[in-house]
């Protein structure tokens, strides 16, 4: 049996979100070295603030300032900081109930070692030097043995409010595709598409999954499919993706390769985007050294009859 492939895989993208009035005030406050909470209808102060009361679900907007000092309620030691974490040396993750708050805020505590951390430890905010209106404006917490700080009376109104944030999302892991998809990927290197047939329902899965999700039995019989196929459904993309060198508009489609029991997706090119249609017959276009088809283009054959692919929609 050939060796099962594995390789490091990184999935990374920027996540952009807008902020409501409560989160906008909270993050703008951090930029100005002010920590804000929100008061619920029963008088509790929640930090970090939320827009709806967790008990009554009522909208809450009563912002109140709390102190930058507080108490550790629980903690865990992080021996090996990862990329993008608040500190690049070992630190503690802590829940801190700031003075004046009734709930705890999760952040990092800069401490020399786990023996220096305990529940009940008094701490204070260490502010970042450059603040932009994000949770990272709190660089971390640090142990504090002074008197509790007195919070001000800020109402949450600032000039130049922060209205949105961009949060990077990243996953680093090692991907092992398994026996079935290893064979599929190796076949792609030879510009072939290989599926596997279920011994019970006889459906051919491309890419293969190693088992039939309908019948629950293993699939081992390899079947060459394509290279031609039929567009079953498609969408026109009008928003340019970051780091993707493709001019908009362009078309992504579900393509049922000849002999396959389900459709895979691919980009359609070699035809004006507004002429792509269901039933269009296409073939893969490979670039030199590529393991996967760069795109699919029309073959020039007559369109497939709807009845030949309606079960693959």
C-alpha positions in Angstrom: 0.0 0.0 0.0 1.4 3.4 -0.9 2.4 5.8 1.9 -0.4 8.0 3.1 0.4 11.6 2.5 0.6 14.3 5.2 1.7 17.9 5.1 1.5 21.1 7.2 -1.5 23.2 6.3 -2.2 26.8 7.2 -5.7 28.4 6.8 -5.5 32.1 7.3 -7.8 35.0 6.6 -8.8 38.4 8.0 -12.2 38.5 9.7 -13.8 41.9 9.4 -16.8 42.8 11.6 -18.7 46.0 12.5 -19.3 47.0 16.1 -22.5 47.9 17.8 -22.7 50.9 20.2 -21.6 48.9 23.3 -18.6 47.1 21.8 -17.7 50.3 20.0 -17.5 52.2 23.3 -15.7 49.4 25.0 -12.9 49.2 22.4 -12.6 52.9 22.0 -12.3 53.1 25.8 -9.4 50.7 25.7 -7.7 53.0 23.2 -8.1 55.8 25.7 -7.0 53.6 28.7 -10.5 53.4 30.0 -12.2 50.1 30.9 -16.0 50.1 30.4 -18.6 47.7 31.5 -22.4 47.6 31.1 -24.9 47.6 33.9 -27.8 45.2 33.7 -31.4 45.8 34.9 -30.6 44.0 38.1 -27.6 46.2 38.9 -24.7 43.9 37.9 -21.8 45.2 35.9 -20.6 43.0 33.1 -17.0 43.2 31.8 -16.5 42.7 28.9 -19.8 44.3 28.1 -22.6 42.7 26.1 -25.5 44.3 24.3 -28.2 42.1 25.7 -28.9 41.1 29.3 -28.0 37.4 29.6 -30.9 36.8 32.0 -33.7 38.8 30.6 -32.5 39.2 27.0 -33.3 42.9 27.2 -31.1 45.4 25.3 -28.7 47.2 27.7 -26.7 50.4 27.0 -25.9 51.7 30.5 -22.1 52.0 30.2 -20.0 52.4 33.4 -16.3 52.7 34.0 -14.5 50.1 36.2 -11.1 50.1 37.6 -7.9 48.8 35.8 -7.1 46.8 38.9 -8.7 43.5 39.9 -8.5 40.0 41.3 -7.6 36.7 39.6 -10.6 34.3 39.9 -8.9 31.3 38.1 -5.9 30.7 35.9 -3.9 28.2 33.8 -0.2 28.3 33.0 0.9 28.5 29.3 4.3 26.9 29.0 4.8 27.4 25.3 3.3 30.6 23.8 2.1 30.3 20.2 2.3 32.7 17.4 0.0 35.8 17.9 -0.5 35.3 21.6 -0.1 38.3 23.9 3.4 37.4 25.2 6.3 35.5 23.7 7.5 34.1 27.0 5.6 31.7 29.3 2.6 33.3 31.0 -0.7 32.6 32.7 -4.1 32.8 31.2 -6.2 34.4 33.8 -9.8 35.4 34.4 -9.7 38.8 36.2 -12.7 40.4 37.9 -11.9 44.1 37.7 -12.8 46.2 40.7 -16.3 47.4 40.1 -17.2 44.5 37.8 -19.3 41.4 38.6 -17.9 39.2 35.8 -14.3 38.3 34.8 -12.3 39.2 31.8 -9.9 36.7 30.1 -6.4 37.9 29.3 -2.7 37.1 29.9 -0.8 37.6 33.1 2.9 38.4 32.9 4.4 36.4 35.8 7.8 34.8 36.4 6.4 31.3 36.8 3.3 29.3 37.9 4.4 29.5 41.5 3.8 33.3 41.3 0.1 32.8 40.3 -2.8 32.0 42.5 -6.5 32.5 42.7 -7.1 35.8 44.6 -3.9 37.4 43.3 -4.3 41.2 42.8 -3.4 42.4 39.4 -3.6 45.5 37.2 -3.8 46.3 33.5 -0.5 46.9 31.6 -1.4 49.1 28.7 0.1 48.6 25.3 2.2 51.5 24.0 0.4 51.8 20.7 -3.3 51.5 21.1 -5.8 51.3 18.2 -9.1 50.3 19.8 -8.8 46.5 20.2 -8.5 44.0 23.1 -4.8 44.0 22.5 -4.7 47.6 23.8 -4.5 45.7 27.1 -1.0 44.3 26.6 -1.5 42.0 29.6 -2.1 42.0 33.4 0.7 42.2 35.9 0.8 41.5 39.7 -0.1 44.5 41.8 0.1 45.0 45.6 -1.2 48.6 45.8 -4.6 50.0 46.7 -7.5 49.4 44.4 -7.7 52.1 41.7 -10.7 54.3 41.7 -12.6 54.2 38.5 -13.7 57.4 36.8 -17.2 58.3 35.7 -16.8 57.9 32.0 -20.1 57.4 30.1 -18.6 55.9 27.0 -18.8 58.9 24.7 -15.5 59.5 22.8 -14.4 61.4 19.8 -13.5 59.3 16.7 -15.2 56.1 17.9 -14.0 52.7 16.7 -16.7 51.3 14.5 -15.1 48.1 13.1 -12.2 45.7 13.7 -10.2 43.3 11.5 -9.3 40.2 13.5 -6.8 37.7 11.8 -7.9 34.1 11.9 -5.3 31.4 11.5 -5.2 27.6 11.9 -1.9 25.7 11.7 -2.2 21.9 11.6 -0.9 18.8 9.9 -3.3 17.3 7.4 -3.3 13.6 6.6 -5.8 12.9 3.8 -6.0 9.2 4.5 -5.8 6.2 2.1 -8.5 7.1 -0.3 -7.6 10.8 -0.8 -3.9 10.0 -1.0 -4.7 7.9 -4.1 -6.8 10.7 -5.4 -4.1 13.3 -4.9 -1.4 11.0 -6.4 -3.6 10.5 -9.5 -4.0 14.2 -9.9 -0.2 14.5 -10.3 -0.7 12.4 -13.5 -3.7 14.6 -14.6 -6.2 11.9 -13.7 -9.3 12.0 -11.6 -9.9 8.9 -9.6 -12.9 8.1 -7.5 -14.1 5.1 -5.5 -17.3 3.1 -6.1 -19.5 2.0 -3.2 -20.0 -1.8 -3.4 -23.6 -1.5 -2.2 -25.2 1.5 -4.0 -22.5 1.7 -6.7 -22.2 5.5 -6.4 -18.8 6.8 -7.4 -17.4 9.4 -5.0 -15.0 12.0 -6.3 -13.0 13.0 -4.3 -13.2 9.6 -2.6 -13.9 9.4 1.1 -12.9 5.9 1.9 -16.4 5.0 2.8 -19.9 5.5 1.5 -21.7 8.0 3.7 -25.1 6.6 2.6 -24.4 2.9 3.0 -21.8 3.0 5.7 -19.5 0.6 3.9 -15.8 0.9 2.9 -15.0 1.8 -0.7 -11.9 0.3 -2.3 -12.7 -0.1 -6.0 -11.0 2.7 -7.9 -12.7 4.3 -10.9 -11.2 6.7 -13.4 -13.7 9.5 -14.1 -13.7 12.4 -16.6 -11.8 14.2 -17.8 -14.9 15.9 -19.3 -17.8 16.9 -17.2 -21.0 18.9 -17.0 -21.8 22.1 -15.1 -24.7 21.4 -12.8 -24.9 24.7 -10.9 -22.7 27.8 -10.7 -22.3 31.2 -9.1 -20.9 34.5 -10.5 -18.3 36.0 -8.1 -18.3 39.8 -8.1 -16.1 40.5 -5.1 -12.3 40.2 -5.5 -10.7 38.1 -2.8 -7.5 39.2 -1.2 -4.3 37.6 -2.6 -6.3 35.9 -5.4 -5.1 37.1 -8.8 -8.3 36.6 -10.7 -10.2 39.5 -12.2 -13.9 39.8 -11.3 -16.5 38.8 -12.3 -15.6 35.1 -12.6 -17.6 31.8 -12.3 -17.3 29.0 -9.8 -19.3 25.9 -10.7 -20.2 22.4 -9.5 -19.0 20.1 -12.2 -20.1 16.5 -12.5 -17.2 14.6 -14.2 -18.3 11.8 -16.5 -18.7 8.7 -14.5 -18.8 10.4 -11.1 -21.7 10.1 -8.7 -21.5 13.6 -7.3 -20.1 17.0 -8.4 -16.9 18.7 -7.4 -16.3 22.5 -7.7 -14.0 24.4 -10.0 -13.5 27.7 -11.8 -14.9 28.2 -15.3 -12.9 30.2 -17.8 -12.4 30.4 -21.6 -16.0 31.7 -21.9 -17.7 35.0 -21.0 -19.0 34.7 -17.5 -22.6 35.5 -18.6 -22.5 32.6 -21.1 -21.9 29.9 -18.4 -25.0 27.8 -18.0 -26.3 24.6 -16.5 -25.5 21.6 -18.8 -22.3 23.3 -20.2 -19.8 20.6 -21.1 -16.3 21.4 -19.8 -12.8 19.9 -19.5 -9.9 20.6 -17.1 -7.0 22.9 -18.0 -3.7 22.1 -16.2 -0.9 24.5 -15.8 2.7 23.3 -15.9 3.7 21.6 -12.7 0.3 22.0 -11.2 -1.3 19.1 -9.2 -4.8 20.4 -9.6 -6.7 21.8 -12.7 -6.3 25.6 -12.9 -9.8 25.9 -14.3 -12.3 24.2 -16.6 -13.2 25.4 -20.1 -15.9 24.5 -22.6 -15.3 21.4 -24.7 -17.4 22.6 -27.7 -19.8 19.6 -27.2 -23.5 20.1 -27.2 -25.0 20.9 -23.7 -25.9 17.9 -21.6 -29.6 17.1 -21.3 -31.0 18.1 -17.9 -32.1 14.6 -17.1 -28.5 13.3 -17.3 -27.4 15.5 -14.3 -30.5 16.4 -12.4 -29.7 13.9 -9.7 -26.3 15.5 -9.2 -27.6 19.0 -8.4 
